[in-house]
């Protein structure tokens, strides 16, 4: 079976345990819950070798295999998700970690709501971190990435219960959508809206500055703290009807989700800024891209 034909052990776990109805099913479930046991991965593989994707089993150690198996069989375990983030995002090389994309896609399609959210975020973060070297990965897992993208889009389309509800989850979902669609620095850097500041460089002269978008105001300033004591220049917002391209799309998504604070920030991010060193005019969003691609 090809690496892109199924998820990991969890998909087979659900299918086989439903049909086993006996000691093997019970034993597998018990093994899946023992995520701290380094032997779980080997035991799982010996009991059900056909369930393991070769690419996945070769990429990860027993501990990560057990974590993925536990999520697939039991779900909704915040500590397992935390461990997976620590292992896959922080410990493994990004291209290797992407071998988990099929299983994350399976969880996004069939898991509990909280697990679907976590799977989408982790898969998006892994792809974003691996870019711009993910052309082969994106081709290999195209079907799974399409599944993850659909789930992220469904989550974004859900009606917000109130204005400015949970902006963190909104931004993370948008970042994931961008990561699944293509390589872009905004699949990692849009989170700066929540911090209300970005590090930037002037696209014309490369002067280093900070960009503020929030309670302190909307301006560029030279490095220093607090920002009230350093040279700064006000930003000029674009009218929403004047936004184009990515700026227009992001603003439309924020407005539809009743994320009014984020929508206002985006009019400044895709508005006009001034270099505090030499007075050059630029689009602040372009200066963020310049910093992360130069």
N, C-alpha and C positions, 0 to 999 in steps of 0.2 A: 504493500500500500504506500502511495507517495506521501511525502511529508505534508502536503497541503490538503489531504483528503479527509482529515478528521482532527479533532482536538486531541488532548492528551488522554491519560488514563481515566480521567473523570467521566468523559462521555461514555466510554465502555463500561465504566463502573456502574453507572446508572442503568445501562441497558442490561448488563449481565446480572446484576443483583436483583433486578426486577424478575428475571427469569429463574434465578437460582433457588430462591425460596428455602434454602437450607443452610447447612453448616458453612459452605464456602462463602455465601453471601454475608453471613454474620461475621466470618473471619475477616473478609475484606474490609467491612465497615470498621471493625475493631482496629485493623492495621492502619486504615486511613486516618483514624483519630489520634494515632500515636506519632504526632508530627515531630516530637523531640527525639525519637529513636532513629539513629543513623542507619539502622538496618532495614527500615521500612521500604525504602526504594528498591533494594535488592529483593526483598520478599515479594513485593508487589510485582516486580518484573518476572520472578520465577513462577509465580502463580498464574499470571496473565501476560505473558510476553507479547501476545498479539495486540494488546491494548496500548502498547507504548510506541509512540512515534520515534523512529530511530534518531531523527535530528534532535528531538528533545532529550531523550535518554542519554545521548552522547554529549549534549551540551551542559547538562546540570548534574550536580552531585545529588546524593540520596536525600539530603535534607530538603532541597528545593523541590525535588520530585514528590516528596511526602507532603510538603505544603500545598502544592497544586492538587494532589490527590485529595487531601483533606477538604479543601475548598469545594471541589467538585462533588464530593459525596455528602458533605454536611452543610457547607455554606455559612454565611453570616457570622464570620469569626473575625473580629476587628484585629486581634493580635496576629492572626495568620496573614492578613493583608499587610500589616505593619512589617512583619518579617519578610514577606515577599518584596515589598518596596526596598527594604534594607539590602536584601540579597541581589535582586535583579537590577535595580536602578543604581545602587551604590557600589556593589562588589563585582559584578560581571561586566566584561566589555559590552558596550551597547549593542554591537551586531550579534553577539552570542545571546544576549538576554532576549532578543527578539524571537528566539525559538519558542518562547512562551506565548506568542501571539495567537496561535490556534486555540489553545486552551482558554485564554482570556476571552477570545471571541465566542467560544462555546458558553462560557459563564455569562457573557453579556447578552446572549440570545435566550438563555434558559434559566438563569439564576434569579435569586430574590432581588428585589429592587435595589437594596443597598449593595449587593454584590455586583449587580450590573453596572452601577455607578463606579465602583472601585475598579472593575475590570476595564472599563472604558478609559478611566484616568491613567491607569498604569500602562496599558497598551499604547495610548497616545504619547505618554512621556517617554517610553522606550523608543518609539519611532522617531520622535523629535530629537532625542539625544543622539540617535544613530545618524541622523542626517548631517551632512549631505552624501553619506555613503550608503544609502539604503535602496538604491535602484533595484538591485538583485533581491533584497528582502521584500520590497514592495511587490515585485513581480511574483515571487514565490508564494507570498501570503495574500495575494490580491483578493481572493474570495473572503478570507477572514477579515481583512481590513474593511471590505465593503460591509460586512456584518456589523463590525464595530461602528462604522460611520453611520449606518442606519439607526443603531441604538442611540448614539449621541445626538443625532438629529431629532429623534423621537423625544428624548429628554428635554431638548431645547424648546420643542414645540408645546410642551405641557404648560397649561395656564398657571401663571403665578398667583398665589393666594392674596398677595398685597404688593404695594409699591416697594421697590428696592429689597425684595425678599432674597436672602441668602446670595449676595453677589459673588461670594467666593465660589460656590458651586457653579454659578452661571459662567464665570470666567474660565474655570477649569474645563467645563463642557465645551466652550468655544475653542479653547486651546486644543482640545482633543480632536474636534472636527477639523481644524486647520492641519493638525498633524496627519490625520488619516487622508486628507485630500492631497497634500503636497508638502514639500519641504519649505518651511518658512520660519523665520526667527520668531514670528508672533505666536507660534505654537509653544514657545517657552517664555517669551518676554511679555505677553499681554498681562501677566500676573502683576506687573508693575503698576497697573491701574489701582489695584487694591492697596499697594504701599503708597500710592499717590506721588511717586517720584521715579525718575529714570536717570541713569547716567547716560550722557550723550556726548557726541563730539560734533563740532560744526562741519558740515559737509564741504564747506569751501576752504577753511583754513585749519581744520582739525583741532581747534581750541577745545579743551575739555570743559564741560559744564554739567550742571545738574538741571533737570527739568522737573518742575513741581506742578501737580494737577490735583488740587484738593483744598483742604481747610486752610492751609497757609497761603493759598492764592494760586494763580496760574501764571507762571513766569519761568524764565531761564535765569540762572545765576552762576557766577564763578564758584569754584570749589570753596567750601568753608562752612562752618556751623557756629551759631544758628544762621539760617538763610537770610534772616532779617538784617544781618549785619554786613552782608556782602553785596557786591554789584549785581543788580538784577534788571531784567528787561521783561515787560509784560508780554504775555501771549495774546494773540488775536484769534478768536474762535471763528470757525467757518459756520455759515448757516447750514443747517442739515440738508437743505435742498441743493447746496453747492458741493456737497461731498460726492466723491466718485470712487470707483474701484473698491478696495478693501475697506476704506474708511466709511463709505456709504453702506456696505454690507454689515459691518460691525455695529454701526449706529442703528440700522434697521432692526437687527437682532436684539439689541439692548432695549430699544423703544418697545418692540413687540412683547418683550418679557417684563415690561414695566420697571426696568432698571434705569431709572431716570438719572441717577447720579453718574452712573457709568456712561450713559448716553451723552451727558454734558461734558464729561471728561474727554470723550472721543472727539467732540467738536473742536477742542483745543489741541489734542494730540495730532489731529489731521488739519489743523488750522495753520497759523503762521507764527514763527518764532524769530527772535533776533539774537545773533551772536553777541555775547557780552564783551568779547575782546575786540572785534573788528566790525561789528555792525552788520554782518551779512544776514540776509533774510533766508529762511528755510522753513520747510515743513517739519515740525518736531518729529513726526513718525519716521521721516527719512533719516534724521540724525540718530535715532535709535538703531535703525538698520545699518547705518554707516559704522557705528561702533562695533556691532556684532559680526559684521562681514568684512571689516578691513583687516 
